[in-house]
Amino acid sequence: MPTESKKIQSMQRADLHCHSNISDGVLEPADLARRASANGVELWALTDHDEVTGVAVARQVAQSLNLPFLAGVEISVTWAGRTLHVVGLGIDDAHPALLGGLAAIRQQRIDRAKGMGQRFSDLGYPGTYEGALRVAGNPGLISRTHFARHLVQTGQFSHMQAVFDQYLKDDGAAFVPTVWPTLEQALGWIHAASGVAVIAHPGRYLYTELQFDGLFTAFKDLGGQAIEVNTGSHNPGQFQTYGDVAKHYGFLASTGSDFHGPKESRCDLGEVPFLHQDLTPVWHAPAIEARLA
């Protein structure tokens, strides 16, 4: 086994979920790479929502810092009537099937954002769509986070979570439900691009126990290999819960901060606790090992 592969096998401080200003983060991809390196991250992935245009710069800067890097993406999916996020790791970020699927999702984001802007206007917050668009920069990646960020920046709310709690949660008055691609479609794109599919932050989804079992079973049957266990979107108790889920269903374990920005995220890049030694990390997947060899 090459020396670099041995290093990856033995490392612990991975961060395989974060966002740049290409989607709903605040830092540029190059700045994220430098921040990850400065924080001691040993393996890093950029996983912007439904977009991969930040990957090339992220990869270039990571390589200049001798930081092992995986191209990634976080894809929006509808499953059992709710939005689910699936991360693709070690993808070919130029694969046409993946790029075509992501382009279709971005058009859905634009349509949804216009609808949410109208709802905010009806609720007494005019100009919210235009404000969110200025914050986002890229209309194809406009998200709930940009609406919340605009309302905080303009002094209408004290913090972003308050916007979500009052208006933007899944049953909130300003939220516009959207039917995203299916789980089968998302995994098809990831696998076509030679990537490994990971269920992002399962602790955030309001599924019943029976629905979760159906999700994990369907995901595995479709070739899904991993779930996020230690993530900035989970509390410490959920590290154990989803570690047990990974072992029960035979999933590899992934980890990442879900970092969006210095003032908005629960933890910084590289700050998520290490995976427990009885879990098999996702970077042991053959497809990822091949990328890093």
N, C-alpha and C positions, 0 to 999 in steps of 0.2 A: 504494500500500500504506500502511495507517495507520502512524503513528509507532510504536505499541506493537508491531506486527508486525515492523517493521524491527529493533527492539530484540531481539525474540525470535530473529530470524534470525541476528543477529550474536553473541548471547551464547554462553558456553561452560560456565559453572559451573552445570550442572543436577544435581539429585538426584531421580531418578524412581523410587526404591525405598527405602522405610523403613517401620518399624512402630511403632505406638503401643501403649499398654496396652489398647486395644480388642482386639488380638490377642495377640501374644507379645512386644511391646516393653515398656519400663518407664516411658516418659514419656507424659503425656497429649497428645492431638493439639494442643492450644493451645501446650504447651511445645515440641513439635517444630517448630511454625511459627516460634516466636520463636527457637529455636536455629538453624534453617535461615537465617533472615534475618540473625542475628548473625554467622553463618559465611560470609556473602557469597554464598549460593545465589541464582541468578538465575531459576531455574525449579524449582518443587518439586511433588512428588506424594506423597500419603499412600497407601500400598498395603498395607493390613492384609490378613491372611489371611482369605479367605472372608467378609468383613464390610465394610460401608461406613458404619456408624453414626458413625464418627469424622469422616467427610468434612465434614459441615456446619460443625462447629466449626473444623476445620482451614482450610476455605475462608474463613470469616468472619475469623479472626485473620490469615491470610495477606493478605487484602484490606486489612485495617487497617494492615498493614506495607508495602503496595505490593509484595508478593511475588507474582509470577505463579504461579498454582496450577492443577494438574490433579487432578481426582478420579480415584482409582485403586483397584485391588484386586488381590490375588494369589490366583489360583484353583488349588486342588489338582486334579490330573489324574492318571489312570493311563494310561501309554502303554508298550507292550512289557513289561508286568509290573512296571514301576517307577513311583514317584511323580515327577511332573514338575510344575513350577509355571509358570503362565502369568499374566503381568501384563496387566491391562487399563488403558489410560491414556486420559484424556479422556472417561470414561464419564458417562452420565446415571445418577447414583447413586440415582435413584428409579424406574428402569425395572422394571416388574413381572416380566419374564422373568428378569432378572438377580437380583432379590431372591429370587425363588422358588428358583432354582438354588442360591444361596448358603445359603438356609435348610436345604435338603436336605443339603448338605455339612456344616453345623454339627451336625446330628443324627448323621451318621456319625462326627464327631469325638468326640462324647460316648460313643458305643458303643465306639470304639477306646480311649479313655482308660480306661474301666472295665476293659477287657481288659488293658491295660498295668498298671493298678493291681494286678490279680490276679497277674500275672506277677511284678511286683516283690515282692509279698507272699510268693509261693512261693520267691523268691530270698533271702528274709531281710530284706526292707525293708518291714515292715508300715506301713500308714497313708500310703503314698506317694500314692495317688490323692487322698485327702482333703487332703494337703498341697499337691499340685499344683493342686487345685481352689481352695484359698485363695489361692495365688499368682496364679492366672488371674483370679479374680473372676467371670468370665463362663463358665459351663460349656460354652456352645456354641462357645467359641474355645479350649478347652483343647488343648494341644499337647505334643509331646516337650520343647520348651523349658521348659515349666512344670514338668514332672517333674524335669528337670535342675536348674532353678533352686531348687526345693524341697530337693533332696538336697544342694546346695551350701550353702544358707542354714541347714540343720540340721546342718552340719558332717560329713556322711557322705561327702562328696567335696570335694576341694580346688578343683576348677574344673569348669565345665560340660562342656567338651570330653571330660574323662575319663569322664563319665556316658555321653555319646554313644558314645565309643570302646568302652566295656565292655558297655553294655547297649542303647543306643537307636539304633545305626546300623541300616540296613535289614535286616541279618541278625542283629541283636543279640538276646540272650536275652529281653529285656523288650519288644521291639518287636512290635506286632500289625499285620500287613499289612492294608491296606484297599484295596478297589477303589473309587477315586474316579470322578467323571464322566469321560467320554471327551474327547479333544481336540476333537472335533467339537462336543460339547455346550458346552464352555467357550467356544470361539470364537463359537458361536451366541449365547450370552448377551452376550458383549462387543460383538459387532457389532449385536445388537438394541438395546444401550444406546449405540450410536453411538461406541464406543471403538476404540482401536487395540490389537491383540493383540501381546504381546511374550513371547518365551521368556525366562524368568528364568534367570540364572546357568548357562548350559549347561555350564560347566566342572565343575559339581558332580555331573553325572549319569554313572553307570557304564555307559554304552552302548558297544557296539562301533562301529567306524568305519562299518560297514554300517548299523547301527541309526540312527546319527546322520544318515546320508544319508537314510534313510527318514523320520526325524522331520522334518528340515528340508524335505524335499520335500512331505510330507503337510501340514505347517503352512502352507507357502506355497500349496498347492492349496486349502486351506480359508480362505484370505484373510488369514493371518497376515502381518504386515508387518515385524516387527523382532525382533532378539535383543539381549540385554544383552551388551555388550562390555567396557567398563570398569566393574567392579563390585567392591565390597568383598569379594565371595565368590570373586573370581578373583585369582590371583597375576599379577605383571607380565607373565610370559611368555604367559599366557592372554589378555591384552589383544590381543597380536598375533595369536594363534591365532584368536580369534573375530572380530577385525577382518577377517581373511582370509576366514573363513566368511561374514560379512555381505556382503563384496564378491562372493564366489563365487556365492551364492544370490540376490543382489539384495535383501538385507534392509537396512532402516534400522538404525542403531545406537542403542541406548539405554545409559544410564549411571545408576548409583545406588549409594549406600553400603551398602544393605541394613542400615541402622543399626537396632539394637534397644535399645541403652542405652550409657551412657558407659563402663561397665566390661566390656561383653560383646562389643563390635563391633571388627572390625579397623580401621575408620576412622570418623571422625565425619561428620556431615552436611556435604556439600560438599567433602570431602577427596579424593575419587577423582580421579585425573588426568584431564585433558581428553581428549576423543575426538580421535583423529588427524584431521588436516585432510582426508585422502582418504576419510573416511567421511561418509555423509549422516546427520545426527542425526534421531532419531525425531520431534523437534518440527517437522520440515519436512513431516510427513505432513499432507495437506490437512485431515483431520478435527481434528487438534490445532491447526493454524493457525487454523481456524475458531473453536475454543474460545477461543483467546487473542487474537483480533482485537478 
